[in-house]
Amino acid sequence: MNEILIDTLKPGMQFSQAVFLDDGENEFLPAFTAMTENEIELLKNQNMRVIYTDGEIVKNRTQSESVRSQYQQHEEKTPQYESIEKKSVAFSSIKKTQTYTEYALLIRDMQGIFDTVKRRERLSSTPVSKIEVKLSNLLNTHAELLVALVFHEMNDYQMAKSAIDIASLSYLIAKQMQLGKEKISEITIAALLHDIGMLRVNSEILQKSEKLKEAEMQAIETHAMYGYDCLTSEFLYPQTLAKIVMQHHEWYNGTGYPSRLSENEIDIGARILACADAFVAMTSHKSYRKKMLGYEAIKALLNDNGTHFDPHVINALIRGIGIYPIGSIVMLSDSSLCRVVQSVPESILRPKLRLLIDPNGSIYGDEENKIVDLQIQKNIFITQAVDPEMVG
């Protein structure tokens, strides 16, 4: 393979074959995918000197389309696993844990708070603060399970589940950025309540499936201000916390709302919340689109290039949950299928895995706990992320 010096990489650069790390064994970027500033920065932050590829730099569209066709034909030959009878291979054991029970109870309690707001009954910050403490304790002991549960669909309490998931990721990002304990607590509470203003928006607008009119969009955008007012006047939280909720739709380039703030004008808590909110939204099923895989959502954030999100926050998210987030299903170079169970911050593309299907097609349950450690088994590597629905 050809060695490409990291220092020679430029945003927008594409290669006709996949780009690899670790002496060409670990795919970093698919063929014909434009390199972004964030990806280059990520490589430099890993203290890497070179990347590897058998391809050439794509210099024009004609060349790109010609070789892309060959690449796609190769991809079509990649063996795919048919759906198997054993359901919920990825989550069967997680749902039996005490952590899952505590997670479900937090969601139930969060839903109770939202129901109180809907009924316009008297509010108190005490129940929210109790949830924040319980969630923080759970994250300190079982962060990997909490991240895996972000990808687990629940039919009930969707707003409450989203709030818990976004708060979990916000907490982990803030810890990666080494913020103070009080600031982390403030961010976590803000994340739990970030969309509470939506409960003041006309439900008919929120339930519309067709494109919204300008006036309806403006009504939805008021939820950030509603949230701020609710936190300060009803929950009696300080303005510093409520400001995070008000600013979580401000974009890094200054084109968000409500005040068109940019970069460091936006509170760090709001920048963290915006990134966590986007990740959870992208990996959740919507009526108008399929949910993304965790890997796809990470790539989408990396491709943002500082438009909506703070690149430093994105890097902190990746350090916390990896390029292939915990809970992701991945295919290895030996054709085995695994679930990511532990990220490795110093080597984000070689996480610890649990075997689901071996190269011979034999199925392993989580209770068998067959671990694949890519830090030790250097001869194999991740080739692609796989939709969990393929394995039940």
PyMOL commands that set and color helices and strands:
alter all, ss='L'
color gray80, all
select helices_A, chain A and resi 6-8+37-45+61-76+94-96+98-118+126-150+158-176+181-192+196-200+203-206+214-221+223-234+239-247+263-265+268-282+294-302+311-321+366-368+388-391
alter helices_A, ss='H'
color red, helices_A
select strands_A, chain A and resi 2-5+19-21+26-29+50-53+329-332+337-342+352-357+371-373+382-386
alter strands_A, ss='S'
color yellow, strands_A
deselect
rebuild
show_as cartoon
